[in-house]
Amino acid sequence: MKKYFFTLFIVIFLGACQGDEVTNDPLLDDIYDAKPDFVEYFRAEINGETFEVLNGDQIKGTVYPSDDTGNINFDFLAEISKKELETDFYEAFNFKVCFFDGPGTYYTGTRETVSWAMYWYDFELWENHYAFGTEPGTVTITKFTDQVVEGTFSFEGFNNQLENTILAEGEFGIILESKEVYHN
């Protein structure tokens, strides 16, 4: 009888010590760093002219707390760089939304929010800023997750050197990046 219990004990012990089979699946590595199944987009009209970024590498965005105040910011940009031309050409939008808190409408170019919107074309800059007397712009967030932000924007930008104003409006869908990746 002792042999029977001893054999049973050994079988149970060996069975309990056998772990689950561990497999290395490269598709599961860095699951938290995986990008969502989402195609980034950025489309706009500037005084009726179309601006569209088709390359997701040229669309960036991040949500992060300010180092100085701790307030949450949403920064995003979309750019077109045509380095194949003999002279450099650059066209871009750049936004900062301060006091970000998810879906809703945020105002740019006001003294209260300190948020701003900018548009560059061939190294000329138009800004939506209260100091230029432009009307406040809007950034409306329609979707916000820990990975994606979607929304629309509209703003009036002023160019101090050219002394003219543009009207820009559009829509965007951005896969969020870390603050460090965005600012590099």
Backbone as JSON, one array per atom type, in Angstrom:
{
  "sequence": "MKKYFFTLFIVIFLGACQGDEVTNDPLLDDIYDAKPDFVEYFRAEINGETFEVLNGDQIKGTVYPSDDTGNINFDFLAEISKKELETDFYEAFNFKVCFFDGPGTYYTGTRETVSWAMYWYDFELWENHYAFGTEPGTVTITKFTDQVVEGTFSFEGFNNQLENTILAEGEFGIILESKEVYHN",
  "N": [[0.8, -1.17, 0.0], [1.99, 1.2, 0.72], [3.7, 1.56, -1.41], [1.89, 2.06, -3.44], [0.68, 4.56, -2.67], [2.99, 6.09, -2.64], [3.77, 5.99, -5.34], [1.51, 7.19, -6.5], [1.74, 9.73, -5.32], [4.16, 10.61, -6.5], [3.41, 10.7, -9.23], [1.36, 12.65, -9.16], [2.86, 14.8, -8.16], [4.81, 15.15, -10.18], [3.13, 15.75, -12.3], [2.01, 18.14, -11.4], [4.22, 19.78, -11.39], [4.77, 20.15, -13.99], [4.72, 22.73, -16.22], [2.61, 25.1, -18.01], [2.73, 25.03, -21.55], [5.01, 27.17, -23.01], [4.98, 29.49, -25.51], [6.61, 31.38, -27.96], [5.33, 33.96, -29.56], [5.74, 36.08, -32.11], [3.84, 37.89, -32.97], [2.48, 38.61, -30.72], [4.27, 39.97, -29.2], [5.16, 42.99, -27.6], [2.5, 43.94, -27.32], [1.19, 46.07, -26.21], [2.33, 48.21, -27.43], [1.35, 48.15, -29.92], [-0.11, 49.43, -32.9], [-3.38, 50.76, -33.42], [-6.0, 49.36, -35.49], [-6.32, 51.44, -37.7], [-6.53, 54.08, -39.99], [-4.65, 56.88, -40.45], [-5.57, 60.28, -41.08], [-5.64, 63.53, -42.62], [-7.19, 66.28, -43.67], [-7.79, 69.35, -45.33], [-9.04, 72.64, -46.17], [-7.79, 75.59, -47.45], [-8.63, 78.75, -47.84], [-10.29, 77.73, -49.85], [-8.55, 76.07, -51.29], [-7.24, 72.77, -51.6], [-5.72, 70.77, -49.11], [-4.07, 67.9, -48.29], [-2.86, 65.23, -46.42], [-1.37, 62.29, -47.2], [0.36, 60.42, -46.27], [0.85, 58.6, -43.44], [3.09, 58.84, -41.8], [3.62, 61.48, -41.77], [1.82, 62.67, -40.17], [1.2, 63.56, -36.92], [0.62, 63.23, -33.39], [0.06, 63.96, -29.9], [-0.91, 63.47, -26.49], [-0.44, 64.94, -23.42], [0.77, 65.76, -20.08], [1.57, 69.1, -19.15], [4.9, 70.07, -18.44], [5.38, 72.29, -16.88], [2.9, 73.19, -15.73], [1.23, 71.0, -15.36], [-1.19, 70.79, -16.61], [-3.24, 69.21, -19.07], [-2.3, 68.74, -22.42], [-3.0, 68.71, -25.94], [-1.25, 68.14, -28.69], [-0.81, 68.45, -32.18], [0.13, 67.75, -35.6], [0.38, 68.1, -39.17], [2.11, 67.51, -42.12], [3.6, 68.39, -45.27], [6.36, 67.74, -47.06], [8.43, 68.54, -49.66], [11.07, 67.48, -50.71], [12.21, 66.67, -53.04], [12.15, 68.66, -54.85], [14.04, 71.32, -56.41], [14.38, 73.54, -54.78], [13.77, 73.82, -51.29], [10.55, 72.95, -50.1], [7.77, 73.47, -48.07], [4.85, 72.62, -46.38], [2.41, 72.9, -43.91], [0.32, 72.16, -41.03], [-0.05, 73.07, -37.63], [-0.95, 72.49, -34.31], [-1.86, 73.39, -30.95], [-3.63, 72.38, -28.23], [-4.62, 73.46, -25.28], [-5.45, 72.56, -21.86], [-6.8, 70.15, -22.34], [-9.43, 67.79, -22.39], [-10.67, 65.5, -23.45], [-13.47, 64.57, -25.67], [-15.12, 67.33, -27.23], [-15.44, 70.93, -27.74], [-12.79, 73.11, -28.38], [-11.1, 76.22, -28.06], [-8.98, 78.22, -30.09], [-6.38, 80.69, -30.29], [-7.09, 82.53, -28.32], [-6.84, 84.64, -25.45], [-7.46, 83.46, -23.03], [-7.32, 80.62, -23.3], [-4.8, 79.99, -24.31], [-4.24, 78.3, -26.36], [-3.33, 77.41, -29.74], [-3.28, 77.72, -33.37], [-1.63, 77.02, -36.41], [-0.52, 77.65, -39.76], [1.65, 76.8, -42.36], [3.08, 77.75, -45.46], [5.29, 77.22, -47.94], [7.29, 78.26, -46.31], [6.14, 80.58, -45.32], [4.18, 81.94, -42.69], [1.03, 81.64, -41.1], [-0.88, 82.62, -38.38], [-3.24, 81.82, -35.81], [-4.01, 83.91, -33.54], [-4.6, 85.84, -30.65], [-3.27, 88.3, -30.47], [-3.09, 89.25, -33.05], [-5.6, 89.98, -33.7], [-7.36, 88.19, -34.85], [-10.32, 86.18, -35.23], [-11.41, 83.82, -32.72], [-10.41, 80.44, -33.23], [-11.6, 77.03, -33.74], [-11.21, 73.75, -32.41], [-12.67, 70.77, -32.64], [-13.2, 67.91, -30.91], [-14.23, 64.75, -31.71], [-13.87, 62.09, -31.23], [-12.07, 60.28, -28.82], [-9.62, 58.18, -27.67], [-7.29, 56.09, -25.85], [-5.5, 55.73, -27.85], [-6.26, 56.98, -30.26], [-7.28, 60.04, -31.8], [-9.91, 61.94, -33.12], [-11.34, 64.53, -35.12], [-12.45, 67.9, -35.96], [-11.51, 71.11, -37.38], [-11.33, 74.7, -37.46], [-10.17, 77.82, -38.42], [-9.04, 81.25, -38.49], [-6.23, 82.61, -39.91], [-3.47, 84.83, -39.58], [-0.96, 86.51, -41.44], [1.79, 88.23, -40.6], [3.93, 89.42, -42.06], [3.08, 89.37, -44.76], [0.72, 90.59, -44.44], [-1.91, 89.54, -44.68], [-4.87, 87.45, -44.52], [-5.93, 84.1, -43.93], [-8.45, 81.53, -44.32], [-8.94, 78.54, -42.77], [-10.09, 75.22, -42.7], [-10.92, 71.9, -41.64], [-10.49, 68.3, -41.23], [-9.43, 65.57, -39.12], [-7.73, 62.53, -38.22], [-5.92, 60.87, -35.91], [-3.27, 58.78, -34.84], [-2.12, 58.43, -31.66], [1.04, 59.34, -30.24], [3.87, 58.9, -28.03], [4.94, 61.57, -25.86], [7.69, 61.98, -26.05], [8.41, 60.77, -28.51], [6.87, 62.3, -30.26], [7.96, 64.9, -29.96], [10.47, 64.62, -31.04]],
  "CA": [[0.0, 0.0, 0.0], [2.88, 2.35, 0.74], [4.2, 1.76, -2.78], [0.81, 2.64, -4.22], [0.59, 5.97, -2.33], [4.23, 6.75, -3.06], [3.68, 6.12, -6.8], [0.48, 8.19, -6.75], [2.32, 11.01, -4.94], [5.15, 10.97, -7.52], [2.68, 11.04, -10.45], [0.71, 13.94, -8.93], [3.91, 15.8, -8.03], [5.38, 15.42, -11.51], [2.09, 16.4, -13.1], [1.85, 19.51, -10.92], [5.42, 20.55, -11.71], [4.82, 20.42, -15.42], [4.09, 24.03, -16.48], [1.96, 25.28, -19.3], [3.68, 25.2, -22.64], [5.26, 28.57, -23.32], [5.35, 29.68, -26.9], [6.97, 32.75, -28.31], [4.61, 34.39, -30.75], [6.18, 37.44, -32.39], [2.7, 38.76, -33.15], [2.02, 39.06, -29.42], [5.29, 40.8, -28.57], [4.87, 44.43, -27.53], [1.09, 44.12, -27.64], [0.74, 47.39, -25.78], [2.87, 49.21, -28.35], [0.77, 47.93, -31.24], [-0.96, 50.5, -33.42], [-4.73, 50.28, -33.67], [-6.38, 49.16, -36.89], [-6.86, 52.77, -38.0], [-5.75, 54.79, -41.01], [-4.59, 58.3, -40.13], [-5.94, 61.19, -42.16], [-5.66, 64.97, -42.35], [-7.67, 66.98, -44.86], [-8.16, 70.73, -45.04], [-9.16, 73.63, -47.23], [-7.26, 76.9, -47.11], [-9.23, 79.66, -48.83], [-10.84, 76.93, -50.94], [-7.53, 75.18, -51.86], [-7.17, 71.52, -50.86], [-4.5, 70.29, -48.46], [-4.33, 66.55, -47.78], [-1.68, 64.44, -46.13], [-1.68, 60.9, -47.5], [1.36, 59.58, -45.62], [0.66, 58.61, -42.0], [4.32, 59.25, -41.12], [3.66, 62.94, -41.74], [0.76, 63.09, -39.26], [1.64, 63.21, -35.57], [-0.15, 63.82, -32.31], [0.33, 63.45, -28.56], [-1.63, 64.04, -25.35], [0.54, 64.86, -22.34], [0.7, 66.84, -19.09], [2.61, 70.12, -19.25], [5.93, 69.99, -17.41], [5.31, 73.48, -16.02], [1.64, 73.38, -15.01], [0.5, 69.75, -15.16], [-2.39, 70.79, -17.45], [-3.16, 68.28, -20.19], [-2.24, 69.36, -23.74], [-3.09, 67.87, -27.13], [-0.49, 68.76, -29.78], [-0.82, 67.64, -33.4], [0.58, 68.41, -36.82], [0.37, 67.38, -40.44], [3.05, 68.25, -42.96], [4.02, 67.92, -46.58], [7.7, 68.24, -47.37], [8.77, 68.11, -51.01], [12.52, 67.64, -50.81], [12.67, 66.34, -54.38], [12.24, 69.89, -55.63], [15.36, 71.95, -56.31], [14.36, 74.36, -53.57], [12.94, 73.2, -50.26], [9.16, 73.39, -50.03], [7.2, 72.93, -46.86], [3.47, 73.03, -46.11], [2.04, 72.18, -42.7], [-0.53, 72.67, -39.98], [0.43, 72.72, -36.3], [-1.94, 72.9, -33.31], [-1.72, 73.09, -29.53], [-4.88, 72.54, -27.5], [-4.34, 73.43, -23.84], [-6.57, 72.18, -20.99], [-7.5, 69.1, -23.07], [-10.19, 66.91, -21.5], [-11.49, 64.57, -24.22], [-14.36, 65.12, -26.68], [-15.68, 68.66, -26.97], [-14.92, 72.02, -28.57], [-11.73, 73.91, -27.77], [-10.88, 77.45, -28.81], [-7.59, 78.62, -30.32], [-6.21, 82.11, -30.55], [-7.68, 83.38, -27.29], [-5.98, 84.94, -24.31], [-7.82, 82.58, -21.93], [-6.94, 79.21, -23.48], [-3.4, 79.92, -24.72], [-4.14, 77.34, -27.45], [-3.07, 78.08, -31.01], [-3.3, 76.99, -34.64], [-0.73, 77.65, -37.38], [-0.42, 77.08, -41.1], [2.82, 77.23, -43.12], [3.13, 77.44, -46.88], [6.55, 77.67, -48.52], [7.99, 78.99, -45.24], [5.35, 81.72, -44.82], [3.42, 81.46, -41.53], [-0.21, 82.29, -40.7], [-1.2, 82.21, -37.02], [-4.49, 82.19, -35.17], [-3.49, 84.42, -32.27], [-5.35, 87.02, -30.23], [-2.49, 89.53, -30.68], [-3.3, 89.71, -34.42], [-6.99, 90.4, -33.87], [-8.17, 87.19, -35.56], [-11.4, 85.56, -34.46], [-10.99, 82.53, -32.17], [-10.65, 79.24, -34.02], [-12.11, 75.9, -32.97], [-10.83, 72.37, -32.62], [-13.73, 69.97, -32.04], [-12.82, 66.5, -30.78], [-15.41, 63.9, -31.79], [-13.51, 60.76, -30.71], [-10.8, 60.26, -28.1], [-9.28, 56.97, -26.93], [-5.88, 56.17, -25.46], [-4.67, 55.57, -29.04], [-6.73, 57.71, -31.44], [-8.08, 61.27, -31.65], [-10.51, 62.4, -34.36], [-12.08, 65.77, -34.96], [-12.46, 68.91, -37.01], [-10.96, 72.4, -36.96], [-11.59, 75.87, -38.29], [-9.53, 79.02, -37.85], [-8.58, 82.35, -39.33], [-4.82, 82.84, -39.62], [-2.94, 86.1, -40.08], [0.47, 86.56, -41.73], [2.23, 89.58, -40.26], [4.77, 89.97, -43.13], [2.27, 89.57, -45.97], [-0.45, 91.35, -44.03], [-3.15, 88.98, -45.19], [-5.54, 86.47, -43.67], [-6.46, 82.9, -44.59], [-9.45, 80.77, -43.59], [-8.61, 77.12, -42.88], [-10.97, 74.29, -41.99], [-10.66, 70.54, -42.06], [-10.76, 67.17, -40.35], [-8.24, 64.78, -38.86], [-7.76, 61.31, -37.42], [-4.51, 60.74, -35.55], [-2.82, 57.78, -33.88], [-1.3, 59.14, -30.68], [2.41, 58.92, -29.95], [4.35, 59.41, -26.74], [5.46, 62.94, -25.91], [9.09, 61.93, -26.48], [8.44, 60.48, -29.95], [6.28, 63.45, -30.95], [8.84, 66.06, -29.93], [11.75, 64.33, -31.71]],
  "C": [[0.86, 1.26, 0.0], [3.4, 2.64, -0.65], [3.14, 2.44, -3.64], [0.7, 4.15, -3.95], [1.83, 6.74, -2.77], [4.2, 6.99, -4.57], [2.65, 7.19, -7.17], [1.01, 9.59, -6.43], [3.3, 11.49, -6.01], [4.44, 11.41, -8.8], [2.01, 12.41, -10.3], [1.75, 15.05, -8.86], [4.5, 16.16, -9.39], [4.37, 16.12, -12.41], [1.91, 17.85, -12.7], [3.05, 20.37, -11.29], [5.51, 20.88, -13.19], [4.04, 21.7, -15.69], [3.36, 24.03, -17.81], [3.03, 25.49, -20.37], [3.79, 26.68, -22.98], [5.69, 28.67, -24.78], [5.69, 31.14, -27.11], [6.29, 33.09, -29.63], [4.99, 35.84, -31.04], [5.01, 38.41, -32.6], [2.17, 39.31, -31.83], [3.04, 39.91, -28.7], [4.89, 42.27, -28.65], [3.42, 44.74, -27.87], [0.59, 45.51, -27.25], [1.28, 48.5, -26.67], [2.26, 49.1, -29.74], [-0.11, 49.11, -31.63], [-2.36, 49.94, -33.64], [-4.96, 50.11, -35.17], [-7.1, 50.43, -37.35], [-5.95, 53.43, -39.02], [-5.82, 56.28, -40.69], [-4.98, 59.13, -41.34], [-5.87, 62.63, -41.68], [-6.02, 65.66, -43.66], [-8.1, 68.39, -44.46], [-8.39, 71.5, -46.32], [-8.65, 74.95, -46.68], [-7.73, 77.86, -48.19], [-9.71, 78.91, -50.06], [-9.85, 75.98, -51.6], [-7.38, 73.94, -50.98], [-5.77, 71.24, -50.34], [-4.84, 68.92, -47.9], [-3.01, 65.83, -47.58], [-2.06, 62.97, -46.3], [-0.74, 59.92, -46.81], [1.21, 59.71, -44.11], [1.9, 59.01, -41.21], [4.42, 60.77, -41.0], [2.5, 63.54, -40.94], [1.16, 62.63, -37.87], [0.74, 63.87, -34.54], [0.21, 63.19, -30.97], [-0.55, 64.17, -27.55], [-0.72, 63.85, -24.15], [0.31, 65.97, -21.31], [1.85, 67.82, -19.29], [3.61, 69.96, -18.12], [5.81, 71.13, -16.41], [4.06, 73.52, -15.14], [0.92, 72.09, -14.66], [-0.79, 69.69, -15.96], [-2.18, 69.87, -18.64], [-3.23, 69.05, -21.51], [-2.45, 68.3, -24.81], [-2.4, 68.65, -28.24], [-0.62, 67.86, -31.01], [-0.38, 68.47, -34.59], [0.44, 67.48, -38.01], [1.23, 68.19, -41.39], [3.27, 67.57, -44.3], [5.36, 68.56, -46.86], [8.08, 67.69, -48.73], [10.25, 68.35, -51.25], [13.05, 67.31, -52.21], [12.75, 67.57, -55.28], [13.62, 70.51, -55.45], [15.45, 72.87, -55.11], [13.45, 73.66, -52.56], [11.54, 73.8, -50.3], [8.55, 72.72, -48.81], [5.8, 73.5, -46.69], [2.99, 72.23, -44.91], [0.99, 72.93, -41.89], [0.06, 72.22, -38.66], [-0.55, 73.31, -35.28], [-1.46, 72.58, -31.91], [-3.06, 73.4, -28.89], [-4.55, 72.37, -26.02], [-5.61, 73.09, -23.06], [-7.44, 71.11, -21.66], [-8.17, 68.14, -22.09], [-11.12, 65.99, -22.29], [-12.4, 65.26, -25.22], [-14.97, 66.46, -26.25], [-15.06, 69.67, -27.91], [-13.94, 72.86, -27.77], [-11.47, 75.11, -28.67], [-9.39, 77.75, -28.91], [-7.56, 80.13, -30.52], [-6.87, 83.02, -29.54], [-6.69, 83.58, -26.15], [-6.23, 83.93, -23.17], [-7.27, 81.16, -22.09], [-5.47, 79.02, -23.79], [-3.19, 78.87, -25.82], [-3.92, 78.09, -28.76], [-3.17, 77.12, -32.19], [-2.41, 77.76, -35.62], [-0.78, 76.9, -38.71], [0.82, 77.67, -41.78], [2.61, 76.87, -44.59], [4.41, 78.05, -47.43], [7.28, 78.64, -47.58], [7.36, 80.33, -44.88], [4.42, 81.17, -43.75], [2.18, 82.32, -41.3], [-0.58, 81.74, -39.33], [-2.59, 82.66, -36.62], [-4.12, 82.6, -33.75], [-4.22, 85.71, -31.91], [-4.6, 88.33, -30.48], [-2.69, 90.1, -32.09], [-4.74, 90.15, -34.68], [-7.84, 89.42, -34.65], [-9.26, 86.66, -34.62], [-10.89, 84.24, -33.88], [-11.32, 81.4, -33.14], [-11.21, 78.15, -33.13], [-11.41, 74.62, -33.38], [-11.89, 71.56, -31.89], [-13.32, 68.51, -32.08], [-14.1, 65.67, -30.75], [-15.15, 62.5, -31.25], [-12.16, 60.87, -30.02], [-10.68, 58.94, -27.35], [-7.82, 57.12, -26.51], [-4.96, 56.03, -26.66], [-5.03, 56.48, -30.2], [-7.48, 58.97, -31.03], [-8.6, 61.64, -33.04], [-11.27, 63.69, -34.1], [-12.02, 66.66, -36.17], [-11.82, 70.19, -36.47], [-11.38, 73.48, -37.94], [-10.91, 77.05, -37.63], [-9.18, 80.02, -38.94], [-7.13, 82.61, -38.93], [-4.33, 84.12, -40.28], [-1.44, 85.98, -40.3], [0.92, 88.01, -41.57], [3.07, 90.22, -41.38], [3.95, 90.29, -44.38], [1.04, 90.42, -45.7], [-1.72, 90.86, -44.72], [-3.64, 87.86, -44.28], [-6.0, 85.29, -44.52], [-7.55, 82.31, -43.7], [-9.14, 79.3, -43.84], [-9.63, 76.31, -42.09], [-10.72, 72.89, -42.51], [-11.01, 69.52, -41.0], [-9.5, 66.34, -40.21], [-8.59, 63.52, -38.07], [-6.31, 60.93, -37.17], [-4.3, 59.59, -34.58], [-1.84, 58.48, -32.94], [0.06, 58.5, -30.5], [2.77, 59.41, -28.56], [4.86, 60.83, -26.94], [6.88, 62.96, -26.46], [9.2, 61.69, -27.98], [7.93, 61.69, -30.73], [7.27, 64.61, -31.04], [10.23, 65.79, -30.5], [11.63, 64.47, -33.2]]
}
